[in-house]
């Protein structure tokens, strides 16, 4: 069940075991490619790891699988902010 792997990913993330969390989210998504919460969790961790390109791709999948317009809009704004930050020199 995708939810079981998502919960496991959340436990790993709480322990800062990032690669285990990424792997668990990917297992959840292998079982249910439309699992919105897993896309969001995976994207958040990829951001934490600094893999912005892959994070943005994961956020795009979250947008595609969001059941509420409010969630889509919130994520779209977040992705636009990430892209703007990526264009700015640090």
C-alpha positions as a Markdown table, in Angstrom:
| # | Residue | x | y | z |
|---|---|---|---|---|
| 1 | Unk | 0.0 | 0.0 | 0.0 |
| 2 | Unk | 1.4 | 3.4 | -1.0 |
| 3 | Unk | 0.3 | 5.0 | 2.3 |
| 4 | Unk | 2.4 | 2.6 | 4.3 |
| 5 | Unk | 5.5 | 3.6 | 2.4 |
| 6 | Unk | 4.6 | 7.3 | 2.7 |
| 7 | Unk | 4.3 | 6.9 | 6.5 |
| 8 | Unk | 7.7 | 5.1 | 6.5 |
| 9 | Unk | 9.2 | 8.0 | 4.5 |
| 10 | Unk | 7.8 | 10.5 | 7.0 |
| 11 | Unk | 9.5 | 8.6 | 9.8 |
| 12 | Unk | 12.8 | 8.5 | 7.9 |
| 13 | Unk | 12.5 | 12.3 | 7.2 |
| 14 | Unk | 11.9 | 13.0 | 10.8 |
| 15 | Unk | 15.2 | 11.2 | 11.5 |
| 16 | Unk | 16.9 | 13.2 | 8.7 |
| 17 | Unk | 17.6 | 9.8 | 7.0 |
| 18 | Unk | 17.0 | 11.5 | 3.6 |
| 19 | Unk | 18.0 | 8.8 | 1.2 |
| 20 | Unk | 15.8 | 6.3 | 3.0 |
| 21 | Unk | 12.9 | 8.8 | 2.9 |
| 22 | Unk | 13.4 | 9.3 | -0.8 |
| 23 | Unk | 13.5 | 5.6 | -1.4 |
| 24 | Unk | 10.3 | 5.1 | 0.6 |
| 25 | Unk | 8.5 | 7.9 | -1.3 |
| 26 | Unk | 9.6 | 6.4 | -4.6 |
| 27 | Unk | 8.3 | 3.0 | -3.5 |
| 28 | Unk | 5.0 | 4.6 | -2.6 |
| 29 | Unk | 4.8 | 6.2 | -6.0 |
| 30 | Unk | 5.7 | 3.0 | -7.8 |
| 31 | Unk | 2.6 | 1.5 | -6.1 |
| 32 | Unk | 0.4 | 4.6 | -6.8 |
| 33 | Unk | 1.8 | 7.1 | -9.2 |
| 34 | Unk | -1.1 | 9.5 | -8.4 |
| 35 | Unk | -0.4 | 9.7 | -4.7 |
| 36 | Unk | -0.4 | 13.4 | -4.1 |
| 37 | Unk | 1.0 | 13.4 | -0.6 |
| 38 | Unk | 3.9 | 11.2 | -1.7 |
| 39 | Unk | 4.7 | 13.6 | -4.5 |
| 40 | Unk | 4.7 | 16.5 | -2.1 |
| 41 | Unk | 6.9 | 14.7 | 0.4 |
| 42 | Unk | 9.4 | 13.6 | -2.2 |
| 43 | Unk | 9.6 | 17.1 | -3.7 |
| 44 | Unk | 10.2 | 18.6 | -0.2 |
| 45 | Unk | 13.0 | 16.2 | 0.6 |
| 46 | Unk | 14.6 | 16.8 | -2.8 |
| 47 | Unk | 14.6 | 20.5 | -2.1 |
| 48 | Unk | 16.2 | 19.8 | 1.3 |
| 49 | Unk | 18.9 | 17.9 | -0.5 |
| 50 | Unk | 19.4 | 20.8 | -2.9 |
| 51 | Unk | 18.3 | 18.8 | -6.0 |
| 52 | Unk | 16.1 | 21.7 | -7.3 |
| 53 | Unk | 15.6 | 20.4 | -10.8 |
| 54 | Unk | 14.3 | 17.0 | -9.7 |
| 55 | Unk | 12.3 | 18.7 | -6.9 |
| 56 | Unk | 10.6 | 21.0 | -9.5 |
| 57 | Unk | 9.7 | 17.9 | -11.6 |
| 58 | Unk | 8.2 | 16.2 | -8.5 |
| 59 | Unk | 6.3 | 19.3 | -7.7 |
| 60 | Unk | 4.9 | 19.3 | -11.2 |
| 61 | Unk | 3.6 | 15.7 | -10.6 |
| 62 | Unk | 2.1 | 16.9 | -7.4 |
| 63 | Unk | 0.3 | 19.6 | -9.3 |
| 64 | Unk | -1.0 | 17.1 | -11.8 |
| 65 | Unk | -2.3 | 14.9 | -9.0 |
| 66 | Unk | -3.8 | 17.5 | -6.7 |
| 67 | Unk | -7.5 | 17.1 | -6.2 |
| 68 | Unk | -8.1 | 20.7 | -4.9 |
| 69 | Unk | -7.5 | 23.8 | -6.9 |
| 70 | Unk | -6.2 | 25.5 | -3.7 |
| 71 | Unk | -3.4 | 22.9 | -3.5 |
| 72 | Unk | -2.5 | 23.3 | -7.2 |
| 73 | Unk | -2.3 | 27.1 | -6.8 |
| 74 | Unk | -0.2 | 26.9 | -3.6 |
| 75 | Unk | 2.3 | 24.5 | -5.3 |
| 76 | Unk | 2.4 | 26.6 | -8.5 |
| 77 | Unk | 3.4 | 29.6 | -6.5 |
| 78 | Unk | 6.0 | 27.7 | -4.6 |
| 79 | Unk | 7.5 | 26.3 | -7.9 |
| 80 | Unk | 7.6 | 29.9 | -9.4 |
| 81 | Unk | 9.4 | 31.0 | -6.3 |
| 82 | Unk | 12.0 | 28.2 | -6.6 |
| 83 | Unk | 12.5 | 29.0 | -10.2 |
| 84 | Unk | 13.0 | 32.7 | -9.4 |
| 85 | Unk | 15.5 | 31.8 | -6.7 |
| 86 | Unk | 17.4 | 29.6 | -9.1 |
| 87 | Unk | 17.8 | 32.5 | -11.5 |
| 88 | Unk | 19.2 | 34.8 | -8.8 |
| 89 | Unk | 22.9 | 34.7 | -8.1 |
| 90 | Unk | 23.6 | 33.9 | -4.4 |
